């Protein structure tokens, strides 16, 4: 099955992408939120097979790393529990990142933040 790679936002089915995020599991992201995030991203990469989105984690991250090569730093926001996947690709944990979630208790429960 041939893969089609694109960096363009035209013809993106945001509802389909939202369903892929949920299945991956990368979280419950609304189509509107995904459209906002990807529209505001400097680099993006989408892959289709037979007209449907496919998630090729390692390959997509590799393409994004190629696109951003030459930048002084690349910051990745990962789903808790996926750290080893990104470590294998060369990413290291930051010790200086800070955040405020609108639902701090839920973020803590889901492993995004801790008390320290």
DSSP file (Angstrom, degrees, kcal/mol; ACC not computed):
  #  RESIDUE AA STRUCTURE BP1 BP2  ACC     N-H-->O    O-->H-N    N-H-->O    O-->H-N    TCO  KAPPA ALPHA  PHI   PSI    X-CA   Y-CA   Z-CA
    1    1 A X              0   0    0      0, 0.0     2,-0.1     0, 0.0     0, 0.0   0.000 360.0 360.0 360.0 120.9    0.0    0.0    0.0
    2    2 A X        -     0   0    0      1,-0.1    48,-0.7    47,-0.0     2,-0.4  -0.415 360.0-138.6 -71.7 141.9    1.6    3.3   -1.1
    3    3 A X  E     -A   49   0A   0     46,-0.1     2,-0.5    -2,-0.1    46,-0.2  -0.804   6.4-152.6-100.7 141.8    2.0    6.0    1.5
    4    4 A X  E     -A   48   0A   0     44,-2.8    44,-2.5    -2,-0.4     2,-0.4  -0.968  11.5-163.8-115.2 118.6    1.4    9.7    0.8
    5    5 A X  E     +A   47   0A   0     -2,-0.5     2,-0.3    42,-0.2    42,-0.2  -0.832  14.6 168.4-101.8 137.9    3.3   12.2    2.9
    6    6 A X  E     -A   46   0A   0     40,-2.3    40,-2.9    -2,-0.4    -2,-0.0  -0.992  33.5-167.4-146.7 154.9    2.3   15.8    3.1
    7    7 A X        +     0   0    0     -2,-0.3     2,-0.2    38,-0.2    -1,-0.1   0.282  64.4 104.9-116.4   2.7    3.1   18.9    5.2
    8    8 A X        -     0   0    0      1,-0.1    -2,-0.1    38,-0.1    38,-0.0  -0.505  62.7-146.9 -89.4 154.4    0.2   20.9    3.9
    9    9 A X    >   +     0   0    0     -2,-0.2     3,-1.3     2,-0.0     2,-0.1   0.498  63.8 112.5 -96.2  -6.6   -3.0   21.6    5.7
   10   10 A X  T 3  S+     0   0    0      1,-0.2     3,-0.1     3,-0.0    -2,-0.1  -0.428  84.5   9.2 -69.0 141.6   -5.3   21.5    2.7
   11   11 A X  T 3  S+     0   0    0      1,-0.2     2,-0.5    -2,-0.1    -1,-0.2   0.692  85.8 153.4  64.2  22.2   -7.7   18.7    2.6
   12   12 A X    <   -     0   0    0     -3,-1.3     2,-1.1     1,-0.0    -1,-0.2  -0.708  41.2-143.2 -81.6 129.0   -7.0   17.5    6.1
   13   13 A X     >  -     0   0    0     -2,-0.5     4,-2.2     1,-0.2     3,-0.2  -0.795  16.4-171.4 -90.3  96.9  -10.0   15.8    7.7
   14   14 A X  H  > S+     0   0    0     -2,-1.1     4,-2.2     1,-0.2    -1,-0.2   0.807  82.3  55.2 -65.3 -30.8   -9.7   17.1   11.2
   15   15 A X  H  > S+     0   0    0      2,-0.2     4,-1.9     1,-0.2    -1,-0.2   0.901 108.6  48.2 -67.7 -40.3  -12.4   14.7   12.6
   16   16 A X  H  > S+     0   0    0     -3,-0.2     4,-2.0     2,-0.2    -2,-0.2   0.909 111.5  49.9 -65.1 -41.6  -10.5   11.7   11.2
   17   17 A X  H  X S+     0   0    0     -4,-2.2     4,-2.4     1,-0.2    -2,-0.2   0.896 108.1  53.9 -63.8 -39.2   -7.2   13.0   12.7
   18   18 A X  H  X S+     0   0    0     -4,-2.2     4,-1.9     1,-0.2    11,-0.4   0.898 108.0  49.9 -59.8 -42.0   -9.0   13.4   16.0
   19   19 A X  H  X S+     0   0    0     -4,-1.9     4,-2.1     2,-0.2    -1,-0.2   0.874 109.1  51.9 -65.4 -37.7  -10.2    9.8   15.9
   20   20 A X  H  X S+     0   0    0     -4,-2.0     4,-2.0     2,-0.2    -2,-0.2   0.911 107.3  52.8 -64.9 -42.5   -6.6    8.7   15.1
   21   21 A X  H  X>S+     0   0    0     -4,-2.4     5,-4.0     1,-0.2     6,-0.7   0.911 110.8  47.6 -57.8 -43.0   -5.3   10.6   18.2
   22   22 A X  H  <5S+     0   0    0     -4,-1.9     3,-0.3     3,-0.2    -1,-0.2   0.891 114.8  45.3 -66.5 -40.1   -7.9    8.8   20.4
   23   23 A X  H  <5S+     0   0    0     -4,-2.1    -1,-0.2     1,-0.2    -2,-0.2   0.763 112.2  51.5 -73.6 -25.7   -7.0    5.4   18.9
   24   24 A X  H  <5S-     0   0    0     -4,-2.0    -1,-0.2     3,-0.2    -2,-0.2   0.781 115.8-118.1 -61.5 -39.8   -3.2    5.9   19.2
   25   25 A X  T  <5S+     0   0    0     -4,-0.5    -3,-0.2    -3,-0.3    -2,-0.1   0.523  75.2 133.5 -88.7 120.9   -3.7    6.8   22.2
   26   26 A X  S   <S-     0   0    0     -5,-4.0    -4,-0.2     1,-0.4     2,-0.1   0.265  72.8 -85.9-113.1   6.9   -2.5   10.4   22.1
   27   27 A X        -     0   0    0     -6,-0.7     2,-1.2    -5,-0.2    -1,-0.4  -0.322  49.5 -63.0 112.3 166.8   -5.5   11.8   23.9
   28   28 A X        +     0   0    0     -2,-0.1     2,-0.5    -3,-0.1    -9,-0.1  -0.753  60.5 171.2 -92.0  93.3   -8.9   13.1   23.2
   29   29 A X        -     0   0    0     -2,-1.2    -7,-0.2   -11,-0.4    -8,-0.1  -0.907  29.0-128.8-109.1 127.6   -8.3   16.1   21.0
   30   30 A X     >  -     0   0    0     -2,-0.5     4,-2.5     1,-0.1     5,-0.2  -0.365  21.9-116.6 -70.7 152.9  -11.1   17.9   19.3
   31   31 A X  H  > S+     0   0    0      1,-0.2     4,-2.2     2,-0.2     5,-0.2   0.887 117.1  51.9 -54.9 -39.8  -10.9   18.5   15.5
   32   32 A X  H  > S+     0   0    0      2,-0.2     4,-2.1     1,-0.2    -1,-0.2   0.910 109.3  48.7 -65.3 -42.6  -11.0   22.3   16.2
   33   33 A X  H  > S+     0   0    0      2,-0.2     4,-2.7     1,-0.2    -2,-0.2   0.914 111.4  49.7 -63.9 -42.9   -8.1   22.0   18.7
   34   34 A X  H  X S+     0   0    0     -4,-2.5     4,-2.8     1,-0.2     5,-0.3   0.906 109.1  52.1 -62.9 -41.1   -6.0   19.9   16.3
   35   35 A X  H  X S+     0   0    0     -4,-2.2     4,-2.1    -5,-0.2    -1,-0.2   0.915 111.6  47.2 -61.7 -41.8   -6.6   22.4   13.5
   36   36 A X  H  X S+     0   0    0     -4,-2.1     4,-1.7     2,-0.2    -2,-0.2   0.938 113.6  47.7 -63.2 -47.6   -5.4   25.2   15.7
   37   37 A X  H  < S+     0   0    0     -4,-2.7     4,-0.3     1,-0.2    -2,-0.2   0.941 116.2  42.2 -61.0 -50.1   -2.3   23.4   16.9
   38   38 A X  H >< S+     0   0    0     -4,-2.8     3,-0.8     1,-0.2    -1,-0.2   0.841 111.2  55.6 -70.5 -31.9   -1.2   22.2   13.4
   39   39 A X  H 3< S+     0   0    0     -4,-2.1    -1,-0.2    -5,-0.3    -2,-0.2   0.861 112.0  44.5 -65.0 -34.4   -2.0   25.6   11.9
   40   40 A X  T 3< S+     0   0    0     -4,-1.7     2,-0.3    -5,-0.2    -1,-0.2   0.391  93.3 103.6 -91.2   2.9    0.3   27.2   14.4
   41   41 A X    <   -     0   0    0     -3,-0.8     3,-0.1    -4,-0.3    -3,-0.0  -0.686  61.8-150.5 -88.5 137.8    3.1   24.6   14.1
   42   42 A X  S    S+     0   0    0     -2,-0.3     2,-0.4     1,-0.2    -1,-0.1   0.886  87.7  30.6 -69.6 -39.5    6.2   25.5   12.1
   43   43 A X  S    S+     0   0    0     -3,-0.1     2,-0.3     2,-0.0    -1,-0.2  -0.963  70.1 160.9-124.6 138.7    6.7   21.9   11.1
   44   44 A X        -     0   0    0     -2,-0.4     2,-0.3    -3,-0.1   -35,-0.0  -0.985  15.4-165.0-152.7 156.2    4.0   19.2   10.5
   45   45 A X        -     0   0    0     -2,-0.3     2,-0.4   -38,-0.0   -38,-0.2  -0.974   3.5-174.3-150.1 128.6    3.8   15.9    8.8
   46   46 A X  E     -A    6   0A   0    -40,-2.9   -40,-2.3    -2,-0.3     2,-0.4  -0.953   7.1-159.8-124.9 144.5    0.8   13.8    7.8
   47   47 A X  E     -A    5   0A   0      7,-0.4     7,-2.2    -2,-0.4     2,-0.4  -0.989   7.1-172.5-128.4 132.6    0.7   10.3    6.3
   48   48 A X  E     -AB   4  53A   0    -44,-2.5   -44,-2.8    -2,-0.4     2,-0.4  -0.943   8.8-172.2-121.9 145.0   -2.1    8.7    4.3
   49   49 A X  E >  S-AB   3  52A   0      3,-2.7     3,-1.8    -2,-0.4   -46,-0.1  -0.988  83.4  -9.8-132.0 125.4   -2.5    5.2    3.0
   50   50 A X  T 3  S-     0   0    0    -48,-0.7     3,-0.1    -2,-0.4    -1,-0.1   0.866 131.4 -55.8  52.7  38.2   -5.5    4.5    0.8
   51   51 A X  T 3  S+     0   0    0      1,-0.2     2,-0.3   -47,-0.0    -1,-0.3   0.485 117.5 106.6  79.1   2.6   -6.8    8.0    1.6
   52   52 A X  E <  S-B   49   0A   0     -3,-1.8    -3,-2.7   -36,-0.0    -1,-0.2  -0.883  75.7-103.9-116.2 146.2   -6.8    7.4    5.4
   53   53 A X  E     -B   48   0A   0     -2,-0.3     2,-0.4    -5,-0.2    -5,-0.2  -0.369  36.2-167.3 -61.6 142.2   -4.5    8.8    8.1
   54   54 A X        -     0   0    0     -7,-2.2     2,-0.7    -2,-0.0    -7,-0.4  -0.983  17.7-133.0-129.7 147.1   -1.9    6.3    9.4
   55   55 A X        +     0   0    0     -2,-0.4     2,-0.5    -9,-0.1    -9,-0.0  -0.877  27.8 168.7-102.6 108.9    0.3    6.7   12.4
   56   56 A X     >  -     0   0    0     -2,-0.7     4,-3.3     1,-0.2     5,-0.3  -0.701  12.4-177.1-115.9  74.8    3.9    5.9   11.7
   57   57 A X  H  > S+     0   0    0     -2,-0.5     4,-2.7     1,-0.2     5,-0.2   0.845  75.7  39.9 -44.0 -59.7    5.4    7.3   14.9
   58   58 A X  H  > S+     0   0    0      1,-0.2     4,-2.2     2,-0.2    -1,-0.2   0.898 119.5  46.2 -63.2 -41.9    9.1    6.7   14.3
   59   59 A X  H  > S+     0   0    0      2,-0.2     4,-2.3     1,-0.2    -1,-0.2   0.894 113.4  48.5 -69.3 -39.7    9.0    7.7   10.7
   60   60 A X  H  X S+     0   0    0     -4,-3.3     4,-2.5     2,-0.2    -2,-0.2   0.937 112.6  47.8 -66.1 -45.5    6.9   10.8   11.3
   61   61 A X  H  X S+     0   0    0     -4,-2.7     4,-2.5    -5,-0.3    -2,-0.2   0.910 110.7  53.2 -61.3 -40.8    9.2   11.9   14.2
   62   62 A X  H  X S+     0   0    0     -4,-2.2     4,-2.1    -5,-0.2    -1,-0.2   0.916 109.6  47.2 -59.6 -44.3   12.2   11.2   11.9
   63   63 A X  H  X S+     0   0    0     -4,-2.3     4,-2.4     2,-0.2    -1,-0.2   0.913 112.4  49.7 -64.1 -41.8   10.8   13.4    9.1
   64   64 A X  H  X S+     0   0    0     -4,-2.5     4,-1.8     1,-0.2    -2,-0.2   0.878 109.6  51.5 -65.1 -36.7   10.0   16.2   11.6
   65   65 A X  H  < S+     0   0    0     -4,-2.5     4,-0.5     2,-0.2    -1,-0.2   0.890 109.6  50.3 -66.2 -38.4   13.5   16.0   13.0
   66   66 A X  H >< S+     0   0    0     -4,-2.1     3,-0.9     1,-0.2    -2,-0.2   0.924 110.3  50.0 -62.6 -44.0   14.9   16.3    9.4
   67   67 A X  H 3< S+     0   0    0     -4,-2.4    -2,-0.2     1,-0.2    -1,-0.2   0.851 115.6  42.4 -63.2 -34.7   12.7   19.4    8.8
   68   68 A X  T >< S+     0   0    0     -4,-1.8     3,-2.0    -5,-0.2    -1,-0.2   0.393  82.2 133.9 -95.9   4.0   13.8   21.0   12.0
   69   69 A X  T <   +     0   0    0     -3,-0.9     3,-0.1    -4,-0.5    -3,-0.1  -0.249  64.9  36.5 -55.1 138.3   17.5   20.2   11.6
   70   70 A X  T 3  S+     0   0    0      1,-0.4    -1,-0.3     2,-0.0     2,-0.2   0.218  85.4 122.7  99.7 -14.0   19.7   23.2   12.3
   71   71 A X    <   -     0   0    0     -3,-2.0    -1,-0.4     1,-0.1     3,-0.1  -0.536  69.9-124.8 -77.4 149.2   17.5   24.6   15.1
   72   72 A X  S    S+     0   0    0      1,-0.2     2,-0.3    -2,-0.2    -1,-0.1   0.808  88.0   2.6 -66.5 -29.2   19.3   25.0   18.5
   73   73 A X        -     0   0    0     -5,-0.1     2,-0.5     2,-0.0    -1,-0.2  -0.991  56.3-152.3-155.7 150.5   16.7   22.9   20.3
   74   74 A X        -     0   0    0     -2,-0.3     2,-0.5    -3,-0.1    -9,-0.0  -0.996  16.7-158.2-122.9 125.1   13.6   20.8   19.6
   75   75 A X        -     0   0    0     -2,-0.5     2,-0.4    16,-0.1    -2,-0.0  -0.901   6.2-164.6-109.0 130.8   11.1   20.5   22.4
   76   76 A X        -     0   0    0     -2,-0.5     2,-0.7     2,-0.0    -2,-0.0  -0.943  12.2-152.6-117.8 132.7    8.7   17.6   22.4
   77   77 A X        -     0   0    0     -2,-0.4     2,-0.3     0, 0.0    -2,-0.0  -0.927  28.8-171.3-103.1 112.7    5.5   17.4   24.5
   78   78 A X        -     0   0    0     -2,-0.7     2,-0.3    34,-0.1     5,-0.1  -0.719  27.9-108.7-112.2 155.2    4.9   13.7   25.0
   79   79 A X    >   -     0   0    0     -2,-0.3     3,-2.1     1,-0.1     4,-0.1  -0.617  51.9 -96.2 -73.8 134.8    2.1   11.6   26.4
   80   80 A X  T 3  S+     0   0    0     -2,-0.3    -1,-0.1     1,-0.3    32,-0.1  -0.256 112.6  31.6 -53.7 138.0    3.1   10.1   29.8
   81   81 A X  T 3  S+     0   0    0     30,-0.1    -1,-0.3    -3,-0.1     3,-0.2   0.261  99.4  85.2  96.7 -11.1    4.4    6.5   29.4
   82   82 A X    <>  +     0   0    0     -3,-2.1     4,-1.4     1,-0.1     3,-0.5   0.298  53.8 105.8-102.3   7.6    5.8    7.2   25.9
   83   83 A X  H  > S+     0   0    0      1,-0.2     4,-2.6     2,-0.2     5,-0.2   0.873  74.8  55.8 -59.0 -40.6    9.2    8.6   27.1
   84   84 A X  H  > S+     0   0    0      1,-0.2     4,-2.0    -3,-0.2    -1,-0.2   0.877 102.8  56.7 -61.8 -37.0   11.2    5.4   26.2
   85   85 A X  H  4 S+     0   0    0     -3,-0.5     4,-0.5     1,-0.2    -1,-0.2   0.932 112.6  41.0 -57.2 -46.6    9.9    5.7   22.6
   86   86 A X  H ><>S+     0   0    0     -4,-1.4     5,-2.2     1,-0.2     3,-0.8   0.832 108.5  59.6 -75.0 -32.7   11.4    9.2   22.3
   87   87 A X  H ><5S+     0   0    0     -4,-2.6     3,-1.9     1,-0.2    -1,-0.2   0.905 100.4  57.0 -58.9 -40.6   14.6    8.4   24.2
   88   88 A X  T 3<5S+     0   0    0     -4,-2.0    -1,-0.2     1,-0.3    -2,-0.2   0.735 104.7  53.1 -62.8 -21.9   15.3    5.8   21.5
   89   89 A X  T < 5S-     0   0    0     -3,-0.8    -1,-0.3    -4,-0.5    -2,-0.2   0.360 129.8 -94.3 -95.3   4.0   15.1    8.6   19.0
   90   90 A X  T < 5S+     0   0    0     -3,-1.9    -3,-0.2     1,-0.3     2,-0.1   0.417  77.1 140.0 103.4  -1.3   17.6   10.8   20.9
   91   91 A X      < -     0   0    0     -5,-2.2     2,-0.3    -8,-0.1    -1,-0.3  -0.473  33.9-156.7 -76.7 148.6   15.4   12.9   23.1
   92   92 A X        -     0   0    0     -2,-0.1     2,-0.2     0, 0.0    -1,-0.0  -0.905  25.7-100.1-122.2 151.6   16.3   13.7   26.7
   93   93 A X        -     0   0    0     -2,-0.3     2,-0.3     1,-0.1   -10,-0.0  -0.519  34.9-133.5 -71.4 133.5   14.1   14.7   29.6
   94   94 A X        -     0   0    0     -2,-0.2    -1,-0.1     1,-0.1   -19,-0.0  -0.654  14.7-167.1 -82.8 143.7   14.1   18.5   30.3
   95   95 A X  S    S+     0   0    0     -2,-0.3    -1,-0.1     1,-0.1    -2,-0.0   0.423  80.9  57.8-106.2  -1.7   14.4   19.5   33.9
   96   96 A X  S    S+     0   0    0      2,-0.0     2,-0.2     0, 0.0    -1,-0.1   0.428  72.4 115.3-111.2   0.2   13.5   23.1   33.5
   97   97 A X        -     0   0    0      2,-0.0     2,-0.3     1,-0.0     0, 0.0  -0.484  39.5-176.7 -75.9 141.9   10.0   22.9   32.0
   98   98 A X        +     0   0    0     -2,-0.2     2,-0.3     2,-0.0    -2,-0.0  -0.944   2.5 178.2-133.4 154.4    7.1   24.3   34.0
   99   99 A X        -     0   0    0     -2,-0.3     2,-0.4     2,-0.0    -2,-0.0  -0.989  24.5-150.3-153.1 159.3    3.4   24.3   33.3
  100  100 A X        -     0   0    0     -2,-0.3     2,-0.3     3,-0.0    -2,-0.0  -0.975  21.0-161.0-130.1 119.5   -0.1   25.3   34.6
  101  101 A X    >   -     0   0    0     -2,-0.4     3,-0.5     1,-0.1     4,-0.1  -0.688  26.6-126.7 -94.7 152.3   -3.0   23.2   33.4
  102  102 A X  T 3  S+     0   0    0      1,-0.3     2,-0.4    -2,-0.3    -1,-0.1   0.789 113.5  36.5 -67.5 -25.4   -6.6   24.4   33.6
  103  103 A X  T 3> S+     0   0    0      1,-0.1     4,-2.3     2,-0.0    -1,-0.3  -0.746  73.1 173.7-125.4  82.0   -7.3   21.1   35.5
  104  104 A X  H <> S+     0   0    0     -3,-0.5     4,-2.3    -2,-0.4     5,-0.2   0.871  77.3  54.0 -58.6 -41.2   -4.2   20.6   37.6
  105  105 A X  H  > S+     0   0    0      1,-0.2     4,-2.5     2,-0.2    -1,-0.2   0.914 110.6  45.7 -63.0 -43.2   -5.7   17.6   39.5
  106  106 A X  H  > S+     0   0    0      2,-0.2     4,-2.3     1,-0.2    -1,-0.2   0.902 111.0  52.9 -66.8 -40.8   -6.5   15.8   36.3
  107  107 A X  H  <>S+     0   0    0     -4,-2.3     5,-2.6     2,-0.2     6,-0.9   0.893 111.9  46.2 -61.2 -39.6   -3.1   16.5   34.8
  108  108 A X  H ><5S+     0   0    0     -4,-2.3     3,-1.3     4,-0.2    -2,-0.2   0.925 111.2  51.6 -67.9 -44.4   -1.5   15.1   37.9
  109  109 A X  H 3<5S+     0   0    0     -4,-2.5    -2,-0.2     1,-0.3    -1,-0.2   0.853 110.6  49.2 -59.4 -36.7   -3.7   12.0   37.8
  110  110 A X  T 3<5S-     0   0    0     -4,-2.3    -1,-0.3    -5,-0.1   -30,-0.2   0.425 119.0-110.0 -86.6   0.2   -2.8   11.4   34.1
  111  111 A X  T < 5S+     0   0    0     -3,-1.3    -3,-0.2    -4,-0.3   -30,-0.1   0.609  84.5 119.3  86.9  12.1    0.9   11.7   34.8
  112  112 A X  S   <S+     0   0    0     -5,-2.6     2,-0.3    -6,-0.2    -4,-0.2   0.811  80.3  15.6 -80.0 -29.6    1.6   15.0   33.1
  113  113 A X        -     0   0    0     -6,-0.9     2,-0.3    -9,-0.1    -2,-0.2  -0.908  62.9-161.5-137.4 164.2    2.8   16.8   36.2
  114  114 A X        -     0   0    0     -2,-0.3    -5,-0.0    -3,-0.1    -6,-0.0  -0.884  36.9-102.5-138.5 174.1    4.0   16.0   39.7
  115  115 A X              0   0    0     -2,-0.3    -7,-0.0     1,-0.2    -1,-0.0   0.733 360.0 360.0 -71.4 -23.0    4.3   17.9   43.0
  116  116 A X              0   0    0      0, 0.0    -1,-0.2     0, 0.0    -3,-0.0   0.487 360.0 360.0 -84.1 360.0    8.1   18.3   42.8
